[in-house]
Amino acid sequence: MNRRDFLRSAGVVSAGLVFSRAARLSAQAMASETWRTFDVITRVEVLKSSGTTRIWVPAALINQTPFQKTLSNTFNADGGAAKLLDSQASSLGIIAAEFPPGVKPILTVTSRVTTKNFAVDLSAPGKAPQTSRAELDYFLRPSKLQPNDGIVKETSMEITKGATTDVDKARAIYEWIVDNTFRNPKTRGCGLGDIRFMLESKDLGGKCADLNALYVGLARATGLPARDAYGIRLAKSDLGYKSLGPSTETVTKAQHCRAEVNLAGYGWVPVDPADVRKVVLEEPPGNRPLDDEMVRKARVRLFGSWEMNWMAYNFANDVALPGSSGAAVSFLMYPQAETSEGRLDSLDPDGFRYEITAKEIPSATN
């Protein structure tokens, strides 16, 4: 891929304007949805424990948002001690459990949440909730794998060249990522989110934690506050996308990272270019072209709206696990564990077993 191809959509700042009417209709339809309630149950067992064993599980979003209210985070750790630790700035909650030698380490966490489809009408500025300067500054900061200088800054400036508004800049980055990246089915888990490496190597493949991290990094580099929203899919999509929801109540491998960008006059706006690329690759029959009708509709909808068959855990990067002797994790979307022999691989079921189920509660009132 040469430099011209690499930035082939950088100049199409207004390309998304042709979708403005469709996006407005999508936002109006999404806004009419009602709240749904889910119990999300995570059971973690360390099979090969040694010495003191620690387990960390992400809690459901600590702060309330227009798309999610967390009703409770409860937990049980027989024979051990567990507590909920939180950080308001990134809406991060961690259930941290410690088990002494000789005790079978099993931690069960139940999060009850209500979710509502989330859409922002970008056709005209609305009455967005006031966002504090401190919050905006917090989500302009670089993280270890998401710097906002060097090639990240250079790329963001090329992509948004000629853009005059926040919406134009945010849309230009979104369209560029959809046009230039691809979903790599061989990527472990949800990916790493090492965006400098992606841009320097011109290897723009990965999964949601890579592609949406690239969106967040490029947005921050151009001066737009943005954040990764780490979470998990809970139920099938009601919008006709088989690839964008689990088929059963077992959601152990359904983790998914989304993104938000803060735009003047609109507040926090949901985006998800990674899911456009998931539709391209995985929506039956697979390998759909970008001009396919289903892909086109997903592309319009996922700039400004989320279907909330999904639960958010947090907006945190570079997470230090309480009491851990190991390094911080880039994000907390999977359960983590550590024994006296060191950190376990959270994606290795042989030494670290967990199951996550999501059950909708139809009769609950909110």
Phi and psi in degrees as a GROMACS rama.xvg file:
@    title "Ramachandran Plot"
@    xaxis  label "Phi"
@    yaxis  label "Psi"
@TYPE xy
-85.398  171.863  ASN-2
-60.4127  -37.1785  ARG-3
-65.2361  -44.8107  ARG-4
-65.4541  -37.4606  ASP-5
-59.6024  -34.9826  PHE-6
-113.32  28.8197  LEU-7
-63.2844  -21.2119  ARG-8
-108.222  12.1245  SER-9
-64.711  -28.0657  ALA-10
-91.3792  -1.17291  GLY-11
-93.0907  57.5695  VAL-12
-58.3144  -37.1007  VAL-13
-96.9922  9.4406  SER-14
-58.266  -36.5576  ALA-15
-72.5815  -10.0479  GLY-16
-64.2113  -25.7155  LEU-17
-66.9584  -18.6557  VAL-18
-96.2675  3.96449  PHE-19
-60.7848  -41.7314  SER-20
-66.1302  -43.6157  ARG-21
-63.8253  -38.9364  ALA-22
-65.8178  -38.8628  ALA-23
-64.4487  -42.6533  ARG-24
-64.5853  -38.6322  LEU-25
-63.1473  -42.7733  SER-26
-63.1542  -41.5147  ALA-27
-64.8084  -40.3261  GLN-28
-66.9228  -42.85  ALA-29
-66.3491  -35.7295  MET-30
-66.8311  -19.8224  ALA-31
-84.4728  -3.90212  SER-32
-71.3199  159.73  GLU-33
-102.981  169.986  THR-34
-75.5445  144.071  TRP-35
-122.766  146.737  ARG-36
-114.432  136.783  THR-37
-133.248  145.685  PHE-38
-103.935  124.768  ASP-39
-113.561  116.098  VAL-40
-113.292  121.25  ILE-41
-113.689  121.292  THR-42
-115.017  121.034  ARG-43
-117.522  133.829  VAL-44
-134.551  126.836  GLU-45
-90.7824  115.861  VAL-46
-79.3798  -31.8764  LEU-47
-118.929  74.5042  LYS-48
-85.1552  154.082  SER-49
-154.707  131.63  SER-50
62.8227  -150.972  GLY-51
-71.7686  131.896  THR-52
-114.864  134.813  THR-53
-120.418  141.57  ARG-54
-129.425  139.855  ILE-55
-127.98  130.482  TRP-56
-127.593  132.774  VAL-57
-68.3909  134.665  PRO-58
-85.0086  162.496  ALA-59
-65.8891  154.963  ALA-60
-37.4811  125.192  LEU-61
-72.2899  -40.7644  ILE-62
-94.3019  148.403  ASN-63
-77.0938  147.042  GLN-64
-135.802  171.221  THR-65
-64.0323  -17.8746  PRO-66
-108.883  -11.2641  PHE-67
-153.038  136.328  GLN-68
-121.412  123.997  LYS-69
-90.0862  118.338  THR-70
-84.3537  -35.0629  LEU-71
-166.192  152.173  SER-72
-129.012  106.031  ASN-73
-115.201  158.846  THR-74
-156.2  159.743  PHE-75
-143.011  134.081  ASN-76
-140.958  79.2124  ALA-77
-57.851  127.373  ASP-78
82.4046  -6.43354  GLY-79
-124.321  -172.483  GLY-80
-124.279  133.802  ALA-81
-135.954  150.169  ALA-82
-152.817  159.367  LYS-83
-99.7277  122.606  LEU-84
-113.726  142.274  LEU-85
-140.348  158.42  ASP-86
-132.426  111.226  SER-87
-64.1224  -34.5278  GLN-88
-58.5158  -40.6753  ALA-89
-108.395  11.0564  SER-90
52.8202  37.2615  SER-91
-94.5169  124.413  LEU-92
-120.652  134.658  GLY-93
-126.438  124.908  ILE-94
-86.2987  110.58  ILE-95
-108.339  121.424  ALA-96
-122.084  144.756  ALA-97
-130.118  133.35  GLU-98
-123.101  129.988  PHE-99
-73.0702  164.5  PRO-100
-56.371  142.368  PRO-101
89.9473  -10.4843  GLY-102
-100.361  132.366  VAL-103
-68.8916  116.827  LYS-104
-79.5027  105.135  PRO-105
-133.413  124.508  ILE-106
-122.453  130.074  LEU-107
-119.088  128.39  THR-108
-122.943  131.449  VAL-109
-120.69  121.401  THR-110
-111.824  124.508  SER-111
-105.142  123.414  ARG-112
-133.472  155.664  VAL-113
-115.882  138.906  THR-114
-129.169  154.159  THR-115
-142.745  135.202  LYS-116
-51.2366  139.257  ASN-117
-121.992  122.244  PHE-118
-144.847  144.622  ALA-119
-122.074  125.411  VAL-120
-76.9979  111.176  ASP-121
-94.6114  8.39491  LEU-122
-72.3654  -24.3199  SER-123
-158.944  147.509  ALA-124
-59.747  138.324  PRO-125
-111.156  -161.5  GLY-126
-95.3103  74.4094  LYS-127
-71.0336  142.597  ALA-128
-57.8426  143.35  PRO-129
-68.7621  128.295  GLN-130
-105.422  130.058  THR-131
-68.5762  153.865  SER-132
-61.5053  -36.5762  ARG-133
-62.9769  -41.1699  ALA-134
-67.4707  -42.0173  GLU-135
-62.0044  -43.7193  LEU-136
-63.9099  -37.7379  ASP-137
-60.4263  -39.185  TYR-138
-94.8765  19.7838  PHE-139
-106.947  -7.3968  LEU-140
-71.4663  146.581  ARG-141
-77.3789  155.377  PRO-142
-116.825  177.86  SER-143
-57.4901  -44.4736  LYS-144
-99.905  -0.699313  LEU-145
-127.62  69.72  GLN-146
-70.3929  162.139  PRO-147
-123.052  23.5538  ASN-148
-120.451  -171.701  ASP-149
56.8617  -134.057  GLY-150
-65.6771  -26.6918  ILE-151
-66.7474  -46.4335  VAL-152
-63.7477  -45.077  LYS-153
-60.6687  -44.1369  GLU-154
-66.0689  -42.0349  THR-155
-64.2707  -36.9259  SER-156
-67.5842  -37.6775  MET-157
-68.2559  -41.279  GLU-158
-63.3044  -41.2729  ILE-159
-96.4098  10.1521  THR-160
-57.2866  124.321  LYS-161
93.9949  -11.2198  GLY-162
-74.2022  137.491  ALA-163
-113.185  -15.5352  THR-164
-124.395  164.102  THR-165
-59.2464  -42.0005  ASP-166
-62.479  -43.2286  VAL-167
-60.7673  -43.8071  ASP-168
-64.4286  -46.6122  LYS-169
-63.1116  -40.5553  ALA-170
-69.3676  -39.5107  ARG-171
-60.6508  -42.367  ALA-172
-64.9436  -42.9288  ILE-173
-59.3558  -50.4196  TYR-174
-63.7634  -37.2027  GLU-175
-64.3468  -41.986  TRP-176
-66.6665  -43.564  ILE-177
-60.0877  -40.9849  VAL-178
-73.874  -32.1547  ASP-179
-108.283  -14.7677  ASN-180
-102.501  174.507  THR-181
-150.299  152.492  PHE-182
-83.9047  126.005  ARG-183
-103.534  110.387  ASN-184
-67.4176  -14.514  PRO-185
-85.752  -8.52587  LYS-186
-65.2987  132.312  THR-187
-72.3819  140.58  ARG-188
56.3936  -133.394  GLY-189
-101.552  5.52571  CYS-190
99.0757  -175.307  GLY-191
-108.254  -35.5468  LEU-192
82.5596  27.904  GLY-193
-86.3604  85.5988  ASP-194
-76.0742  -29.8336  ILE-195
-62.199  -44.8487  ARG-196
-60.4137  -43.0931  PHE-197
-58.0613  -45.5165  MET-198
-74.0734  -40.0268  LEU-199
-68.848  -37.8622  GLU-200
-83.6986  -13.5707  SER-201
59.632  23.202  LYS-202
-96.4343  92.8784  ASP-203
-97.82  31.0147  LEU-204
-100.722  160.161  GLY-205
158.137  -159.269  GLY-206
-122.103  -162.01  LYS-207
-60.4404  -39.1706  CYS-208
-72.5235  -11.5469  ALA-209
-92.1817  -54.5082  ASP-210
-70.3146  -40.964  LEU-211
-76.7644  -26.9766  ASN-212
-64.3226  -36.8451  ALA-213
-63.244  -40.3568  LEU-214
-60.4167  -48.3254  TYR-215
-61.5078  -45.5337  VAL-216
-63.4537  -42.6951  GLY-217
-68.5663  -37.3474  LEU-218
-64.2482  -47.2399  ALA-219
-60.7581  -38.8977  ARG-220
-66.1934  -24.5009  ALA-221
-95.2419  4.6431  THR-222
99.0028  8.07649  GLY-223
-99.002  120.932  LEU-224
-58.9106  134.885  PRO-225
-150.503  158.844  ALA-226
-151.817  146.557  ARG-227
-78.5669  139.339  ASP-228
-115.356  104.761  ALA-229
-89.503  130.805  TYR-230
-162.564  -153.333  GLY-231
-152.86  141.245  ILE-232
-75.0609  139.814  ARG-233
-112.358  -29.6325  LEU-234
-152.524  165.409  ALA-235
-62.7389  155.884  LYS-236
-74.3266  135.931  SER-237
-91.9174  3.79612  ASP-238
-103.467  8.87816  LEU-239
95.6956  8.236  GLY-240
-101.776  104.984  TYR-241
-66.1866  -28.1825  LYS-242
-80.5049  -10.8887  SER-243
-108.394  31.6561  LEU-244
-172.355  152.071  GLY-245
-72.7995  157.336  PRO-246
-95.571  -11.3249  SER-247
-135.066  176.41  THR-248
-74.828  -12.481  GLU-249
-83.7915  115.158  THR-250
-120.876  27.079  VAL-251
-53.4597  -34.9136  THR-252
-111.427  24.5361  LYS-253
-100.517  20.3264  ALA-254
-59.0517  142.828  GLN-255
-152.341  131.005  HIS-256
-99.6818  132.14  CYS-257
-114.77  -171.66  ARG-258
-144.116  154.631  ALA-259
-133.787  148.85  GLU-260
-131.147  139.336  VAL-261
-96.4505  119.822  ASN-262
-116.772  134.783  LEU-263
-56.2624  126.615  ALA-264
89.6996  -10.1124  GLY-265
-125.619  -20.1588  TYR-266
76.4256  -150.13  GLY-267
-75.548  125.396  TRP-268
-116.897  127.762  VAL-269
-77.1738  139.495  PRO-270
-141.347  158.793  VAL-271
-159.816  70.2565  ASP-272
-63.1413  -27.4217  PRO-273
-62.4675  -36.2714  ALA-274
-72.8927  -24.8868  ASP-275
-62.243  -44.2787  VAL-276
-69.048  -28.3967  ARG-277
-67.9887  -41.0828  LYS-278
-61.073  -43.4092  VAL-279
-55.5022  -49.6043  VAL-280
-78.7187  -42.4991  LEU-281
-109.02  -20.7502  GLU-282
-65.4497  124.167  GLU-283
-51.6843  136.947  PRO-284
-84.3979  2.66098  PRO-285
98.5479  155.308  GLY-286
53.34  49.2351  ASN-287
-75.4807  146.194  ARG-288
-74.195  160.932  PRO-289
-64.4236  -23.9108  LEU-290
-91.1103  7.07674  ASP-291
-63.0624  144.524  ASP-292
-62.0365  -42.4202  GLU-293
-66.6231  -39.177  MET-294
-65.0671  -43.9262  VAL-295
-59.702  -42.8386  ARG-296
-65.6147  -40.2111  LYS-297
-64.0514  -39.2216  ALA-298
-63.2756  -41.8088  ARG-299
-65.645  -48.3896  VAL-300
-67.3213  -36.3338  ARG-301
-85.335  6.6627  LEU-302
-106.925  90.4128  PHE-303
119.296  -4.98996  GLY-304
-153.453  153.441  SER-305
-128.571  138.001  TRP-306
-81.9204  125.961  GLU-307
-93.7404  52.06  MET-308
-89.6944  38.6672  ASN-309
-150.352  148.923  TRP-310
-121.813  136.361  MET-311
-89.5973  139.8  ALA-312
-92.8732  -52.2994  TYR-313
-170.104  176.022  ASN-314
-116.604  25.4209  PHE-315
-94.3403  144.674  ALA-316
-123.403  159.006  ASN-317
51.5859  60.779  ASP-318
-88.2299  118.442  VAL-319
-83.9485  120.621  ALA-320
-78.8059  123.105  LEU-321
-57.6375  126.381  PRO-322
82.144  -0.700002  GLY-323
-79.9314  146.477  SER-324
-94.6978  -0.886819  SER-325
-98.2192  -177.496  GLY-326
-74.2348  159.544  ALA-327
-63.0634  152.681  ALA-328
-97.1065  147.823  VAL-329
-62.1077  -35.0875  SER-330
-156.88  158.14  PHE-331
-114.478  95.6893  LEU-332
-127.175  -17.717  MET-333
-115.595  150.033  TYR-334
-58.1093  147.763  PRO-335
-126.878  154.836  GLN-336
-151.575  158.141  ALA-337
-149.862  135.973  GLU-338
-117.155  -173.631  THR-339
-65.0993  -15.6275  SER-340
-91.8266  -2.02905  GLU-341
119.294  -174.147  GLY-342
-70.7658  136.98  ARG-343
-88.9639  155.457  LEU-344
-79.3624  113.498  ASP-345
-68.0293  -10.8735  SER-346
-103.891  9.1726  LEU-347
-106.622  103.455  ASP-348
-71.697  -13.3269  PRO-349
-70.0115  -35.6472  ASP-350
-111.935  -3.66283  GLY-351
-149.905  107.055  PHE-352
-112.208  130.53  ARG-353
-146.977  155.937  TYR-354
-136.878  138.49  GLU-355
-124.472  128.397  ILE-356
-122.945  150.371  THR-357
-128.06  124.247  ALA-358
-124.071  123.15  LYS-359
-79.1528  143.223  GLU-360
-111.707  91.6042  ILE-361
-62.2923  -33.4998  PRO-362
-87.7821  -3.9642  SER-363
-67.4893  144.507  ALA-364
-110.358  149.579  THR-365
